[in-house]
Amino acid sequence: VAAYAALDADARTRLEGLHGVHSYSTLSANFERYSGLPSGLSAERLSKLPNVLQPLVMRTPAPDRPSLYLAPHAMAGVHGMALEEGEALLVNLVRHTTARRFVYRHEW
Protein backbone atom coordinates (compact mmCIF):
# COMPACT_ATOMS: atom_id res chain seq x y z
CA VAL A 1 0.00 0.00 0.00
CA ALA A 2 2.76 2.46 0.94
CA ALA A 3 4.79 1.71 -2.20
CA TYR A 4 1.77 2.38 -4.42
CA ALA A 5 0.94 5.59 -2.53
CA ALA A 6 4.52 6.79 -3.01
CA LEU A 7 4.27 6.57 -6.81
CA ASP A 8 3.69 9.86 -8.58
CA ALA A 9 0.30 10.53 -10.12
CA ASP A 10 1.53 9.81 -13.67
CA ALA A 11 2.86 6.39 -12.64
CA ARG A 12 -0.38 5.52 -10.84
CA THR A 13 -2.39 6.55 -13.91
CA ARG A 14 -0.14 4.50 -16.19
CA LEU A 15 -0.74 1.38 -14.08
CA GLU A 16 -4.54 1.64 -14.20
CA GLY A 17 -5.94 -1.29 -16.11
CA LEU A 18 -2.59 -3.00 -16.67
CA HIS A 19 -2.28 -6.73 -16.00
CA GLY A 20 0.78 -8.81 -15.28
CA VAL A 21 1.11 -12.10 -17.13
CA HIS A 22 1.63 -14.81 -14.51
CA SER A 23 3.24 -17.85 -16.09
CA TYR A 24 3.98 -21.31 -14.74
CA SER A 25 6.69 -21.60 -17.40
CA THR A 26 8.40 -18.49 -16.04
CA LEU A 27 7.96 -19.73 -12.48
CA SER A 28 9.42 -23.13 -13.37
CA ALA A 29 12.38 -21.64 -15.26
CA ASN A 30 13.19 -19.22 -12.44
CA PHE A 31 12.94 -21.96 -9.83
CA GLU A 32 15.38 -24.12 -11.78
CA ARG A 33 17.74 -21.21 -12.49
CA TYR A 34 17.92 -20.03 -8.89
CA SER A 35 17.74 -23.34 -7.03
CA GLY A 36 19.63 -25.58 -9.41
CA LEU A 37 16.89 -28.17 -8.90
CA PRO A 38 14.30 -29.43 -11.36
CA SER A 39 10.90 -27.83 -10.94
CA GLY A 40 9.08 -31.11 -11.37
CA LEU A 41 6.92 -29.66 -14.13
CA SER A 42 7.43 -31.35 -17.49
CA ALA A 43 7.25 -29.43 -20.75
CA GLU A 44 4.03 -31.32 -21.50
CA ARG A 45 2.49 -30.28 -18.17
CA LEU A 46 3.64 -26.67 -18.58
CA SER A 47 2.03 -26.53 -22.03
CA LYS A 48 -1.33 -27.31 -20.40
CA LEU A 49 -1.09 -24.58 -17.76
CA PRO A 50 -2.38 -21.30 -19.19
CA ASN A 51 -0.97 -17.93 -18.31
CA VAL A 52 -3.10 -15.96 -15.88
CA LEU A 53 -3.64 -12.22 -16.01
CA GLN A 54 -3.63 -10.40 -12.69
CA PRO A 55 -4.04 -6.64 -12.24
CA LEU A 56 -0.85 -4.81 -11.31
CA VAL A 57 -2.93 -2.77 -8.88
CA MET A 58 -5.34 -4.52 -6.52
CA ARG A 59 -7.39 -3.12 -3.70
CA THR A 60 -6.86 -4.22 -0.13
CA PRO A 61 -10.00 -5.56 1.58
CA ALA A 62 -9.93 -3.34 4.65
CA PRO A 63 -9.43 -0.52 4.37
CA ASP A 64 -10.15 -0.35 0.65
CA ARG A 65 -6.86 1.02 -0.71
CA PRO A 66 -4.88 0.37 -3.90
CA SER A 67 -1.76 -1.76 -3.63
CA LEU A 68 0.76 -3.10 -6.12
CA TYR A 69 0.41 -6.80 -6.91
CA LEU A 70 3.74 -8.14 -8.15
CA ALA A 71 5.21 -11.63 -8.37
CA PRO A 72 8.48 -11.14 -10.23
CA HIS A 73 9.42 -14.80 -9.91
CA ALA A 74 6.37 -15.78 -11.96
CA MET A 75 5.58 -12.77 -14.14
CA ALA A 76 6.36 -13.12 -17.83
CA GLY A 77 5.54 -9.53 -18.70
CA VAL A 78 2.70 -7.05 -18.91
CA HIS A 79 -0.30 -7.89 -21.07
CA GLY A 80 -0.52 -5.72 -24.18
CA MET A 81 3.03 -4.38 -23.91
CA ALA A 82 6.08 -5.31 -25.93
CA LEU A 83 8.24 -7.73 -23.94
CA GLU A 84 11.05 -5.23 -23.35
CA GLU A 85 8.67 -2.46 -22.30
CA GLY A 86 6.77 -4.74 -19.91
CA GLU A 87 9.95 -6.14 -18.39
CA ALA A 88 11.34 -2.63 -17.89
CA LEU A 89 8.13 -1.57 -16.15
CA LEU A 90 8.22 -4.63 -13.87
CA VAL A 91 11.89 -4.13 -13.02
CA ASN A 92 11.21 -0.51 -12.08
CA LEU A 93 8.19 -1.48 -9.97
CA VAL A 94 10.07 -4.25 -8.14
CA ARG A 95 13.00 -1.91 -7.44
CA HIS A 96 10.56 0.70 -6.16
CA THR A 97 8.62 -1.70 -3.93
CA THR A 98 11.74 -3.29 -2.48
CA ALA A 99 13.33 0.00 -1.51
CA ARG A 100 14.41 -0.05 2.12
CA ARG A 101 11.62 2.32 3.19
CA PHE A 102 8.93 -0.18 2.10
CA VAL A 103 10.51 -3.39 3.41
CA TYR A 104 9.85 -4.67 6.89
CA ARG A 105 12.72 -6.67 8.36
CA HIS A 106 12.11 -8.51 11.56
CA GLU A 107 15.00 -9.39 13.81
CA TRP A 108 14.60 -12.12 16.39
Order of alpha helices (4+ residues) and beta strands (2+ residues): alpha-alpha-beta-alpha-alpha-beta-beta-beta-beta-alpha
